[in-house]
Amino acid sequence: MTIANRILPHAPADHPPVPVPRVGVLLANLGTPDATDYWSMRRYLNEFLSDRRVIDYPIWKWQPLLQLIILSKRPFTSGNNYRSIWNEERDESPLMTITRDQVRKLRAAVETRYGAGNVVVDFCMRYGNPSTRDVLDDMLAQGCERILFLPLYPQYAGATSATANDQFFRALMQVKRQPAARTVPEYFARPSYIEALASSVERVYATLDTRPDVLVASYHGMPKRYHREGDPYHCQCQKTSRLLRERLGWGPDSIDTTFQSVFGTEEWLRPYTVEHVVQLAEAGKKNIAVISPAFSADCIETLEEINGEIREAFEHAGGESFTYVPCLNDDDLHIAALLEVVEENLAGWID
């Protein structure tokens, strides 16, 4: 990392270096284990499942269960799942690979828009590495006096967007010189995001010999109780599906909205994706496609759960053709939509 420093004519000779002022754009995604072994998985899962935004049961009740039972077994199964999709060439998870590629493209787009060296673009993970605090420290060292924090979640949820913001604010509490800071709101209804989703569907459908009977829009689930307590995630997911259907020009029954990754015994948002695809197969809809609009990058929930477990459930129930529509990842339309979000939220900070 090369840091350009200012020369302060009136400063004493022993004054610490002062970097040239810059604006920072810090993207945040969920996170990834550093490796697939037991202890790497345990550290990652412990951080994730100890987050009160994710699991809000009383600590006295949840932590003994987590530490003594769940974390003694789950790192083995989760490690096996991660190994099935691991990027062996880079020795990292696909989420890490894709997020890095997204940031590389967005950084180039931002440089074209604002000029070289004026805006620092980087990413952090809510759980695991690179941590929010480490990346924040690095951006401050590069002179970022203003930082735009962008959680890579199109729809808002307390367990995703809010906990990412929480971690950013906690990191800010620990630094001597706080930058001015802004957080980016959800962007699920932004036309450029919907256009990117629709284009990805059209691109995949153009390669198929048989048109799927239905497109299943599978979103990450959450306890139904969170919805009743005011979390807008469920409504925003439904609206995303509707806007996607309208942009594609399809009929009212062409896209089904479902929820995946159910955890624990509490009732979560329904219908559950794994159950719904079985019902579709049993009802005679033998050809389906599945898209994951809540994920900005392919990850364990899409590559292993959807394209693995959920696909197998559909085929076991008699389904014949299962098409997975990849996440937007570093697709050019996705990067253009993110650049639009960045431009809008940097207004007044940089021209």
Disulfide bonds with the S-S distance in Angstrom:
none
